[in-house]
């Protein structure tokens, strides 16, 4: 892995605590994972996650379409359940190279229509209780759902029952992890 010097100061989230910090310009880092539009980096002090909007500090051009507004998209069809599941497959735990769907973290997904508005309710869990990254991962999931055409609101609740177990990982997830 090549060492990268941050070209500017940037926000980062400490893994696993979920605490936000600022890494200084010139900090030497290397990328350990680059999935779902976020970057997990190793730097002095541990692992950190950097959002796509700060990728330029790593010398990476921002992914095309990551901040595309609903109004600018060409599709006028509202997102269906498959589109929501596909969007959730772009959300990753920053320490595990498998998306939250294939990790078996999404327990429930309901789409309801209220006064012509489509609202998504999702329940998910984490691989370990007390993980400080839980709110960050849940926010990622909510943001991905809200970025879809025709979705007006979304709630993501982190639950602990039933407790997650590695048997919940899908066949695709097992393949990625070599299980």
C-alpha positions in Angstrom: 0.0 0.0 0.0 1.3 3.4 -1.0 1.5 6.1 1.7 -0.5 9.3 0.8 0.1 12.7 2.4 -3.2 14.6 3.0 -3.2 17.6 0.7 -5.3 19.6 3.1 -6.8 19.2 6.6 -10.0 17.1 6.5 -12.7 15.7 8.7 -12.5 12.1 9.6 -14.4 9.6 11.8 -12.4 7.6 14.3 -13.0 3.8 13.9 -14.5 2.2 16.0 -15.5 5.0 18.4 -17.4 7.1 15.7 -15.9 10.3 17.1 -15.3 13.0 14.5 -11.8 14.6 14.3 -9.8 16.7 11.9 -6.6 15.2 10.3 -4.0 17.8 9.5 -2.6 18.6 6.1 0.5 16.5 5.4 -0.7 13.6 7.6 0.7 10.4 6.2 -2.1 7.8 5.6 -2.8 4.8 3.5 -6.2 3.6 2.3 -7.3 0.2 3.6 -10.8 0.2 2.1 -12.5 2.2 -0.6 -16.2 1.1 -0.8 -19.5 2.8 -1.1 -18.1 6.2 -1.6 -16.2 6.3 1.7 -12.5 5.6 2.5 -11.1 3.8 5.5 -7.6 4.9 6.1 -4.8 4.0 8.5 -3.0 7.0 10.0 -1.1 7.7 13.1 -3.6 7.0 15.9 -5.5 4.2 14.2 -8.2 3.7 11.6 -10.4 6.6 10.3 -13.2 7.0 7.8 -13.2 9.8 5.3 -16.3 10.8 3.4 -16.4 11.1 -0.4 -16.7 14.9 -0.2 -13.2 14.9 1.4 -11.6 12.5 -1.1 -9.7 15.3 -2.7 -7.5 15.5 0.4 -6.5 11.9 -0.5 -5.7 13.0 -4.1 -8.9 11.2 -5.3 -11.5 12.8 -7.5 -15.0 12.7 -6.0 -17.1 9.8 -7.3 -19.4 10.9 -10.1 -23.0 11.1 -9.0 -22.4 10.8 -5.2 -24.0 14.2 -4.6 -26.4 14.2 -7.5 -29.7 15.8 -6.5 -33.0 14.1 -7.1 -34.1 16.9 -9.4 -31.1 16.4 -11.7 -31.8 12.8 -12.4 -33.5 11.8 -15.6 -35.7 9.1 -14.2 -39.1 10.2 -13.1 -40.2 6.8 -11.8 -40.1 6.4 -8.0 -37.7 4.0 -6.6 -39.1 0.5 -6.0 -38.1 -2.0 -3.3 -35.3 -3.5 -5.5 -33.8 0.0 -6.0 -33.8 0.5 -2.2 -32.0 -2.8 -1.6 -29.5 -2.0 -4.4 -28.8 1.4 -2.7 -28.3 -0.4 0.6 -25.8 -2.7 -1.0 -23.5 0.4 -1.3 -23.4 1.0 2.5 -20.4 -0.6 4.2 -19.0 -1.1 7.6 -15.7 0.7 7.4 -13.8 -2.3 8.8 -15.5 -5.1 6.7 -15.4 -5.2 2.9 -19.0 -6.5 2.7 -22.1 -4.3 2.4 -24.7 -4.2 5.1 -27.2 -6.3 3.1 -24.8 -9.1 2.5 -23.6 -9.0 6.1 -27.2 -9.7 7.1 -27.5 -6.4 9.1 -30.8 -5.3 7.5 -33.6 -6.9 9.4 -36.7 -5.1 8.0 -37.6 -2.8 5.2 -41.1 -1.3 4.8 -42.2 1.2 2.2 -45.4 3.1 3.1 -47.4 5.8 1.2 -48.8 8.6 3.3 -50.6 11.4 1.6 -48.8 10.7 -1.7 -45.4 10.6 0.0 -43.2 7.5 0.0 -41.6 6.8 3.4 -39.1 4.0 4.1 -38.7 2.4 7.5 -35.7 0.2 8.0 -34.5 -1.8 11.0 -30.9 -2.9 11.1 -28.3 -4.2 13.5 -24.6 -4.1 13.8 -22.0 -6.9 14.1 -21.2 -5.9 17.7 -23.2 -4.1 20.3 -21.6 -0.9 21.4 -20.0 -0.2 18.1 -19.5 3.6 17.9 -19.8 3.4 14.1 -23.5 2.4 14.4 -24.9 5.9 14.0 -22.6 6.6 11.1 -23.6 3.4 9.2 -27.3 4.0 10.0 -26.9 7.6 8.6 -25.2 6.3 5.5 -28.1 3.9 4.9 -30.7 6.7 5.5 -28.8 9.0 3.1 -28.6 6.4 0.4 -32.4 5.7 0.7 -33.2 9.4 0.7 -31.1 9.9 -2.5 -33.5 7.7 -4.5 -36.2 9.2 -6.7 -39.6 9.4 -5.1 -38.5 8.7 -1.5 -39.6 11.6 0.7 -38.5 10.4 4.1 -36.6 7.5 5.6 -36.0 6.2 9.1 -33.3 3.8 10.1 -33.5 2.2 13.5 -30.7 0.2 15.0 -32.0 -2.9 16.9 -30.4 -5.7 18.8 -33.0 -8.4 18.7 -32.3 -10.9 17.3 -28.6 -10.6 18.0 -26.5 -10.7 14.8 -24.5 -13.8 14.1 -22.1 -14.7 11.2 -24.7 -17.2 10.0 -26.7 -14.2 8.8 -24.1 -13.4 6.1 -25.4 -14.1 2.6 -23.6 -16.5 0.2 -22.1 -13.5 -1.6 -20.8 -12.0 1.6 -19.3 -15.4 2.6 -17.5 -15.6 -0.7 -16.0 -12.1 -0.2 -14.9 -13.0 3.3 -13.6 -16.4 2.3 -15.9 -18.2 4.6 
